[in-house]
Amino acid sequence: MESLVHLSGFADEAANQKTIEQQFCAFAALGLRYFTLRFIDVGNGIKNVMHLTQEEVETINAMRADYGLRVSSIGSPIGKVKLLDVDDGTNNRYVPFQEYLENDVRRACSLAHDFDSKLLRGFSFYHPRGESPEPYVSQVVDRLAAIAEVCRSEGLIFGLEVEANLVGQTGKILSMIHQQVNAPNLVLIFDGANLVCQGMSKAEVWDEWKAMKQGLGWLHIKDYRRRENSVGRAHVDEESLKNFVPVELGESGHSEIFDDLVGYLPDLDSRMRRLGADGVFMDLEPHVKGGGQFGGFSGPDGFGVALRSLCRMLDQTGVRYRLRDFDDVVSVTP
């Protein structure tokens, strides 16, 4: 059977007030079957997934069944904390690692089980602002190896996203971390916009993609038009980023990346299924109306534009996917 990608997305991006009804209505209407859970209002105000009560978890599960939705991944902020307890001019919090492992990481794993998801999104820790990330790789490797082991013991896959300002801010550094941790359930998450916003050219993003490819688990889909003069590893003011665009309009080179993915997809699909996932996900996180350190927003209209842009590019490059069709309608009311 020919391999395909599963389309998913951060459902909070499609909801004006992030309510559960708005998120699920938008995704069902767009034809998506999966969503990533990050921020949601179940009736008690907007909460990050990490802060949901058991009653709220049960409400989400009951309602997602009504809308025919499954959770692709837990969009946790695991790893978005300081590596060292130093004042570096940022507001990033520091938590002693063993405390973090026993509380935050295990909480995230518990939520993955609650929502019947095998995928847990995470990050590679903040090194002191203004310093080079390379000297901190070995310390990050030790911490991520411990996190990956907790996830392995829970039967989960830990995905490490490439993002500015973290130790793993490039595909090359993430690949180095991945190889040194050497855990089958630790995979990498490619995100082209997170590279372009650091000042990288299309050719440089292609090199980062190639570096990440062998450790790849899934992809976050958003793109960016460079307007800043930032280059390389300079600190990126995430709250000032305003030029996120659909994949057809950005500078990441998604067309070439998807062309390359076509040949690799069967092997990647098989590997992810052996690890327990449903397959390979493309997780839309468009940010077309704005993005920041811990989230972004597209609205139902922006999310729809971003999804259609992605589908057109997938059609052009021959990457197979599936949206809901009439056969997926459980019942039809006369």
Disulfide bonds with the S-S distance in Angstrom:
none
